[in-house]
């Protein structure tokens, strides 16, 4: 939606404004909880897998902190986010 508005305003193709990180409707908390339950992972083990702190994972799970681009890309790379 944002891409389309920007493209229309600047009279450009939407590809110049598309960013999957912001355009995808991903609830990181639900996605991570589902992944953790399906793979029997703790916060500690997920943090180790992603190479981030347990506090960050906990903040994502409680929606206290948005995900960084680096972590978003890592989760995509690992297949946690589709």
N, C-alpha and C positions, 0 to 999 in steps of 0.2 A: 504494500500500500504506500509506504513512504517512498520507495523507489519510483513508483508511478507518478506520484505528485512532484517529486524533484525533476524527473525527466520531462514532465509536461511543462513545468515552470521554465526550465532551461532549454526546452526544445531539443532534448538529446535522447538517445536510446537508453532504455532502463538499465542496460548492462553496465553503464558507467556508475550507477548508484547502487547496484545490487550487492548486498552483503549478507550471506547466508546466516551469519551469527545473529544479525538483528531481524532478519526477515522470517526465519523459522520460528514457529510457535512451540518452543520447547520449555517445559517446566522442569528445570534442572533437578529440583528436589524429588519429584515423582520419578523421573528417569533414573536418577542415581539409586533411589530406594529400590526400584524394580530390579536394576542391575545387581545391586548388592544382595538382595534376597535370592535372585535366580542363581547367583554364583557363590552363595554362602560366604560373603565377604563382610568383614567388620569395617568400621571407619578407618581404623589403623591400616588394614591391608589395602583398602582402596587408595588411601593417601600414599602409601608406598608404591602402588602400581602406577599412579599418576605422577609421583615424585613431587608432592606438595605436602603441606602440613595437615595434621589431623584437624586443627582448628579451622582451616579453610574448608575442608570437606564438611565439617559440622555446620559452618556458616551457610554453605550452599544448601544443605539439607533442611535448614531452618529458614531459608530465604532471607538471611541477614546480609548476604554479600553476593553481588553479581559475579558471574564467572568471567575470568580474564580471557582475552583472545588466545593467549598461549595455552591455557588449560582447555579451552573450547576445542582448539585444534588437536590437542593431545587426545581428548576424549573421542573426537572424530576418527583420529588415526587408529585408536584402539578398538573402534567399532562400538563404543559405548553409546555414542550419539550416531544416529543414522543420517 
